[in-house]
């Protein structure tokens, strides 16, 4: 289960429909007071400053999923396209100005599921690495263990074995076609793919 946090005496977590009905510690009126913005290129979804994502088509909060390394991800659909995103990056893109065009998003307190806007900041790769060492995180630069990775191990295996075109996979996983092709050729994520027989 995803962790609870407390902010201004309000207990909350990443929401599921049953949470809103059954958990008395969650006040839906408080949740709806959080500032929300439409997600770029996915106008039927909005995201709030806590990292909760609301589907306007379904009139409910989206189910968010932790990957094996603790980062929260979500699948969004736009017409016939379905893409996966890191929630902390969606929050940063919606609410935090990226004045210096930095490429990565850092969790200030090191808690990967704490995607509150005040816990996030845009950083360079070197700033992100330096911060991880300063707060004692034991991270690897390989694959999804890197905090900015867009893909999980399951994603990599799905891409590698898929018969879909690189264009389709690129849209589905929200990465460029060059990366898709490098995975297919085992030029990326070798620590996973080298153990797979052709």
C-alpha positions as CSV (number, residue, x, y, z in Angstrom):
1,X,0.0,0.0,0.0
2,X,1.1,3.5,-0.7
3,X,2.2,5.6,2.3
4,X,0.1,8.2,4.2
5,X,1.4,11.7,4.7
6,X,0.0,14.6,6.7
7,X,-0.2,18.2,5.5
8,X,-1.9,21.0,7.5
9,X,-3.5,18.3,9.7
10,X,-5.1,16.6,6.7
11,X,-4.3,12.9,6.2
12,X,-4.1,11.8,2.6
13,X,-2.6,9.3,0.2
14,X,-2.7,8.6,-3.5
15,X,-6.4,8.0,-3.9
16,X,-8.6,5.2,-5.1
17,X,-12.3,5.3,-5.3
18,X,-12.8,3.0,-2.3
19,X,-10.6,5.3,-0.2
20,X,-13.0,8.2,-0.8
21,X,-16.0,6.0,0.3
22,X,-14.4,4.0,3.2
23,X,-11.5,5.9,4.8
24,X,-12.8,8.5,7.3
25,X,-9.4,10.1,7.6
26,X,-9.8,11.4,4.0
27,X,-12.0,14.4,3.6
28,X,-13.1,14.8,0.0
29,X,-13.9,18.5,0.5
30,X,-10.3,19.1,1.6
31,X,-9.0,17.1,-1.4
32,X,-11.1,19.1,-3.8
33,X,-9.6,22.3,-2.4
34,X,-6.2,21.4,-3.7
35,X,-5.2,23.4,-6.8
36,X,-5.5,21.3,-9.9
37,X,-4.3,21.8,-13.5
38,X,-5.1,20.1,-16.7
39,X,-2.3,17.7,-17.9
40,X,-0.6,18.9,-21.1
41,X,-1.7,16.9,-24.1
42,X,-4.2,14.9,-21.9
43,X,-7.0,17.4,-21.5
44,X,-9.4,14.8,-20.0
45,X,-7.1,14.5,-16.9
46,X,-6.1,17.0,-14.2
47,X,-3.4,16.8,-11.5
48,X,-3.4,18.4,-8.1
49,X,-0.5,19.7,-6.0
50,X,-0.5,16.5,-4.0
51,X,0.1,14.3,-7.0
52,X,-3.5,12.9,-7.3
53,X,-4.8,12.6,-10.8
54,X,-8.5,12.9,-11.7
55,X,-10.1,11.5,-14.8
56,X,-12.9,13.8,-16.0
57,X,-14.2,11.2,-18.4
58,X,-14.6,8.7,-15.6
59,X,-15.4,11.2,-12.9
60,X,-13.0,9.6,-10.4
61,X,-9.4,9.6,-9.3
62,X,-7.0,7.5,-11.2
63,X,-5.4,4.4,-9.7
64,X,-1.7,5.1,-9.3
65,X,0.9,2.3,-9.2
66,X,4.2,2.1,-7.5
67,X,7.0,0.4,-9.5
68,X,9.4,-2.0,-8.0
69,X,11.7,0.8,-6.9
70,X,9.1,2.9,-5.2
71,X,8.3,5.6,-7.8
72,X,4.6,6.3,-8.5
73,X,3.4,5.9,-12.1
74,X,0.1,6.3,-13.9
75,X,-1.2,5.3,-17.3
76,X,-3.1,8.0,-19.3
77,X,-5.2,7.6,-22.4
78,X,-5.6,10.2,-25.2
79,X,-8.0,9.0,-27.9
80,X,-6.4,5.6,-28.9
81,X,-3.0,6.2,-27.4
82,X,-2.1,5.0,-23.9
83,X,1.1,6.4,-22.2
84,X,2.8,5.9,-18.9
85,X,4.2,8.7,-16.8
86,X,6.1,9.3,-13.6
87,X,3.7,11.3,-11.3
88,X,6.4,13.4,-9.8
89,X,7.3,14.7,-13.2
90,X,3.7,15.5,-14.1
91,X,3.4,17.5,-10.8
92,X,6.6,19.4,-11.6
93,X,5.5,20.2,-15.2
94,X,2.2,21.4,-14.0
95,X,3.2,23.6,-11.0
96,X,6.9,24.3,-10.9
97,X,8.4,26.8,-13.4
98,X,11.5,25.4,-15.1
99,X,13.3,28.7,-15.6
100,X,16.7,27.1,-16.4
101,X,15.3,24.2,-18.5
102,X,16.6,21.6,-16.2
103,X,15.9,18.0,-17.2
104,X,15.3,16.1,-14.0
105,X,12.9,16.3,-11.0
106,X,14.2,15.7,-7.5
107,X,12.4,14.6,-4.3
108,X,13.8,17.0,-1.7
109,X,13.2,14.6,1.2
110,X,14.2,11.5,-0.7
111,X,10.8,9.8,-0.3
112,X,9.9,8.6,-3.8
113,X,6.1,8.5,-3.1
114,X,5.9,12.0,-1.7
115,X,4.9,13.9,-4.8
116,X,3.6,17.0,-3.1
117,X,4.7,20.1,-5.1
118,X,6.7,21.5,-2.2
119,X,8.8,18.3,-2.1
120,X,9.8,18.6,-5.7
121,X,12.4,20.7,-7.6
122,X,13.9,20.8,-11.1
123,X,17.6,19.8,-11.1
124,X,20.4,19.0,-13.4
125,X,21.7,15.4,-13.5
126,X,24.7,16.3,-11.4
127,X,22.6,18.1,-8.9
128,X,20.3,15.1,-8.6
129,X,23.2,12.8,-8.1
130,X,24.8,15.1,-5.5
131,X,21.6,15.4,-3.6
132,X,21.1,11.6,-3.5
133,X,24.5,11.2,-1.8
134,X,24.0,14.1,0.5
135,X,20.8,12.6,2.0
136,X,22.2,9.1,2.0
137,X,20.2,7.4,-0.7
138,X,21.8,4.3,-2.1
139,X,21.0,4.5,-5.8
140,X,22.4,3.0,-8.9
141,X,22.7,4.7,-12.2
142,X,21.4,1.6,-13.9
143,X,18.0,1.5,-15.5
144,X,14.9,2.2,-13.4
145,X,17.0,2.5,-10.2
146,X,17.8,6.0,-11.5
147,X,15.2,8.4,-10.1
148,X,14.5,9.9,-13.5
149,X,14.0,6.7,-15.4
150,X,10.7,6.6,-17.3
151,X,10.7,2.8,-17.6
152,X,10.4,-0.1,-15.3
153,X,11.8,-3.6,-15.8
154,X,8.3,-4.8,-16.9
155,X,8.2,-1.9,-19.5
156,X,11.6,-2.9,-20.9
157,X,10.5,-6.6,-21.3
158,X,7.2,-5.6,-22.9
159,X,9.0,-3.3,-25.4
160,X,11.6,-5.9,-26.2
161,X,9.1,-8.7,-26.9
162,X,6.5,-6.5,-28.5
163,X,5.6,-6.8,-32.2
164,X,4.2,-3.3,-32.3
165,X,6.0,-0.6,-34.3
166,X,8.6,1.7,-32.8
167,X,6.2,4.6,-33.4
168,X,3.4,2.9,-31.5
169,X,5.7,1.9,-28.6
170,X,7.2,5.4,-28.5
171,X,3.7,6.9,-27.9
172,X,2.7,4.2,-25.5
173,X,5.7,4.6,-23.2
174,X,6.3,8.3,-23.8
175,X,10.0,7.9,-25.0
176,X,11.6,8.6,-28.3
177,X,11.9,6.0,-31.1
178,X,15.6,5.9,-30.9
179,X,15.4,4.6,-27.3
180,X,12.9,2.0,-28.4
181,X,15.2,0.8,-31.1
182,X,18.2,0.7,-28.8
183,X,16.2,-1.5,-26.4
184,X,15.2,-3.8,-29.3
185,X,18.9,-4.1,-30.1
186,X,19.9,-4.7,-26.5
187,X,22.0,-1.5,-26.5
188,X,20.2,-0.1,-23.5
189,X,19.2,-1.8,-20.2
190,X,21.7,-4.5,-20.8
191,X,21.6,-5.6,-17.2
192,X,18.1,-6.9,-18.0
193,X,18.2,-7.9,-21.6
194,X,21.5,-9.7,-21.7
195,X,19.9,-12.6,-19.9
196,X,17.2,-13.0,-22.6
197,X,17.8,-15.4,-25.4
198,X,16.9,-14.2,-28.9
